Amino acid sequence: MFSKNSKAGRASQPKSIPHAKQPSAEDKQSQDDNVVQLLGATISAINATKDLVPIDLVKGILGMIVNILTVAQAVIKNKSDFQAIADKCETIRDILEQATKGATKDDLKGYLGHCINSAQQVSRPHQ
């Protein structure tokens, strides 16, 4: 027989699948490529349909849908570029943090100190 405590303990523990495979970066890139291709085909189909529709309002709506899908397609295509830039910025921040941990103002004089102070101000959330 289980007590309430043992049930609560089990419920609060995260469940994990022992042999579950996490998608690799290649799998994610392949999925993104598939989505980009599907969006491209959808955009082409909507554009072809738009040219055949005689109602201007419907043409305008289809045009807006094409614009939205084109933006979504561009974002998906460029996602890895943005992620790479964000990762490099985080690495630089970590290096600066480690290099200046415990440093005094006297240690950080001159141009280097100015740069580090500027970087710290940029990384702080606005209050």
C-alpha positions in Angstrom: 0.0 0.0 0.0 1.3 3.5 -0.9 1.2 6.5 1.3 0.3 9.9 0.1 3.9 11.0 0.4 5.2 8.3 -1.9 2.6 9.1 -4.5 3.4 12.8 -4.3 7.1 12.0 -4.6 6.6 9.9 -7.7 4.3 12.5 -9.3 6.8 15.3 -8.9 9.7 13.4 -10.5 10.0 14.0 -14.2 9.3 11.1 -16.4 11.9 10.3 -19.0 12.0 7.8 -21.8 15.2 5.8 -21.4 16.0 5.3 -25.0 14.2 8.4 -26.5 16.3 10.0 -29.2 16.5 13.8 -29.2 16.4 15.3 -32.7 19.9 16.2 -33.9 20.8 19.5 -35.4 20.8 17.8 -38.8 17.2 16.5 -38.2 16.0 19.9 -37.3 17.7 21.4 -40.3 16.1 18.8 -42.5 12.7 19.6 -41.0 13.3 23.3 -41.6 14.3 22.6 -45.2 11.1 20.5 -45.7 9.0 23.3 -44.2 10.7 25.9 -46.5 10.0 23.7 -49.5 6.4 23.2 -48.5 5.9 26.9 -48.0 7.4 27.6 -51.4 5.0 25.1 -53.0 2.1 26.7 -51.1 3.1 30.2 -52.1 3.3 29.1 -55.8 -0.1 27.4 -55.6 -1.7 30.5 -54.0 -0.1 32.8 -56.6 -1.4 30.6 -59.5 -4.9 30.5 -57.9 -4.8 34.3 -57.3 -4.3 35.0 -61.0 -7.4 32.9 -61.8 -9.7 34.5 -59.2 -11.9 37.3 -60.7 -12.8 39.0 -57.4 -10.3 41.7 -56.4 -11.1 41.3 -52.6 -10.2 37.6 -52.8 -7.0 38.5 -54.8 -6.0 40.9 -52.1 -6.6 38.4 -49.3 -4.6 35.7 -51.2 -1.8 38.3 -51.7 -1.7 39.0 -48.0 -1.5 35.3 -47.2 1.4 35.0 -49.7 3.2 37.9 -48.0 2.8 36.3 -44.5 4.0 32.9 -45.8 6.9 34.5 -47.5 8.0 36.2 -44.3 7.6 32.9 -42.4 9.7 31.2 -45.0 12.5 33.8 -44.7 12.5 33.5 -40.9 12.8 29.7 -41.1 15.6 30.0 -43.7 17.6 32.4 -41.6 16.9 30.9 -38.2 20.2 29.0 -38.0 22.1 32.2 -38.9 20.5 34.1 -36.1 21.1 31.3 -33.7 24.8 31.2 -34.6 25.1 34.9 -33.9 23.3 34.6 -30.6 25.5 31.6 -29.6 28.7 33.6 -30.4 27.5 36.6 -28.4 26.8 34.4 -25.4 30.2 32.8 -25.7 31.9 36.3 -25.7 29.8 37.3 -22.7 30.8 34.2 -20.8 34.5 34.7 -21.6 34.3 38.4 -20.5 32.6 37.4 -17.3 35.1 34.7 -16.5 38.1 37.0 -17.4 36.9 39.8 -15.2 35.5 37.8 -12.3 36.9 39.3 -9.1 38.7 42.1 -11.0 38.7 45.6 -9.3 38.3 48.9 -11.1 42.0 49.4 -10.9 42.5 46.1 -12.7 40.2 47.3 -15.5 41.6 50.7 -16.4 41.7 52.2 -19.8 40.0 51.0 -23.0 39.5 47.4 -21.9 37.7 48.6 -18.7 35.5 51.0 -20.7 34.6 48.2 -23.1 33.7 45.8 -20.3 31.7 48.3 -18.5 29.8 49.1 -21.7 29.1 45.4 -22.3 27.9 45.0 -18.8 25.5 47.9 -19.2 24.1 46.4 -22.4 23.6 43.0 -20.9 21.7 44.3 -17.9 17.9 44.2 -18.2 16.3 47.6 -18.2 14.5 48.5 -15.1 
